[in-house]
Amino acid sequence: MKEEGDVVATRKNPRYGPSSVYGRHRARLAVAVTAAGVAGIGLLFGALDMSGSFASTGGAQKAPQTNCAAVPSKCGFPDGTNSGVPKGTALKSVPGQVSRGTGWHFDSRGWVEVDGNGAVLSGLSMPYNVKVTASNVTLTHDQIVTGGTYGVSLADTTGVTITNSTISGLNATTGRLDYAISDPEGTSTGMVIKSNNISDFRCGVSVTTGLIANNYIHDPGYISGDHTNGIIGDGGTQQMTMTHNTIFNSLTQTDAITINTSTVPGPVTNKVIENNLLAGAGYPIYGGAGFGHTTLGILIENNRFGQQYYPKSGEFGPVLNFVTSGAGNVWSGNVWDSTGATVPAP
């Protein structure tokens, strides 16, 4: 999967920084917001209001919060305190303490193979690529710290869930992961990727469809020539929802989220980017119209654009390649994190 952006990158020191699912999301991609959709997101995220502030379900709504990027969890967003493997979880090392389980095994050539439908891998420390080729697999409360190309790779799967796991490279330079989570050939469907802590990557998550929610994606690694992405949604017309993630790209390129695609024919449709806390890179969002594609039914709503790296959130602005005139495209409720003021439509 290819991505676009500036080639030159440098790490920028921030002024400050952080030390029910897919089927229920709002089905309104060709029209405006519906009340039912707002209620669905409220149920999923515990009465989270559209500015990123929590409001009591029985009282008056609180004023919008500002400066959430300093400590995202204080505004209800993911950070190191509420994502990844929970503190105190006892992990078993693979292959030292355990080398196989129902539907999975350690391959002595240097990876973990998950080839049994319905396999559950929980509470494991796996310093290897985890290759998933089965369906309805769950990875939960796992730690995957490794270098090379993939942390978790998917192929020809359906219904894989990756949750409350910590996935990172070995370091921020030559040991960075190319992809923390990836569906390289775009042959998997129905993924749920939620509440993970992802760092030291070139690309945090690269998939074509599914739900990506409540993840803390931060501190990317860098090797000369990298194009750095928080999330690549490279699915063309496939449904994909990216909601309530914290994505901080401390480099000067490329993005926090891109739905541009150079690998599948246009148009680009059926994408939801909502209620995220985003900052950094060239532009935090690439909105799908790159490479000459038509865009339809792209919803970019109620996101907060942090300004800890640049006054315009990204080095050049908050968004590129979003066309407001596309049928069903919506830019609404997006705000600057430092003030709560509206970010105007591009």
Stockholm file with secondary structure:
# STOCKHOLM 1.0

chainA/1-346         MKEEGDVVATRKNPRYGPSSVYGRHRARLAVAVTAAGVAGIGLLFGALDMSGSFASTGGAQKAPQTNCAAVPSKCGFPDGTNSGVPKGTALKSVPGQVSRGTGWHFDSRGWVEVDGNGAVLSGLSMPYNVKVTASNVTLTHDQIVTGGTYGVSLADTTGVTITNSTISGLNATTGRLDYAISDPEGTSTGMVIKSNNISDFRCGVSVTTGLIANNYIHDPGYISGDHTNGIIGDGGTQQMTMTHNTIFNSLTQTDAITINTSTVPGPVTNKVIENNLLAGAGYPIYGGAGFGHTTLGILIENNRFGQQYYPKSGEFGPVLNFVTSGAGNVWSGNVWDSTGATVPAP
#=GR chainA/1-346 SS CCCCSCSCCCBCCCSSCCCCCGGGSCCCTTSCCCHHHHHHHHHHHTSBCTTSCBCCTTSCCCCCCCCGGGSGGGGTCCCTTSSSSCTTCCCEETTTTCCEETTEEEETTTEEEECSTTCEEESEECCSEEEECSSSCEEESCEEECCEEEEEEECSCBSCEEESCEEECSSSSTTCEEEEEECTTSCCBCCEEESCEEESEEEEEEESSEEEESCEECCCCCCTTCCCEEEEECCTTSCEEEESCEEEECBSSSEEEECCCSSSCSCEEEEEEESCEEEESSCSEECSCGGGCCEEEEEEESCEECCSSCTTSSSSCSEESCCTTSTTCEEESCEETTTCCBCCCC
#=GC SS_cons         CCCCSCSCCCBCCCSSCCCCCGGGSCCCTTSCCCHHHHHHHHHHHTSBCTTSCBCCTTSCCCCCCCCGGGSGGGGTCCCTTSSSSCTTCCCEETTTTCCEETTEEEETTTEEEECSTTCEEESEECCSEEEECSSSCEEESCEEECCEEEEEEECSCBSCEEESCEEECSSSSTTCEEEEEECTTSCCBCCEEESCEEESEEEEEEESSEEEESCEECCCCCCTTCCCEEEEECCTTSCEEEESCEEEECBSSSEEEECCCSSSCSCEEEEEEESCEEEESSCSEECSCGGGCCEEEEEEESCEECCSSCTTSSSSCSEESCCTTSTTCEEESCEETTTCCBCCCC
//
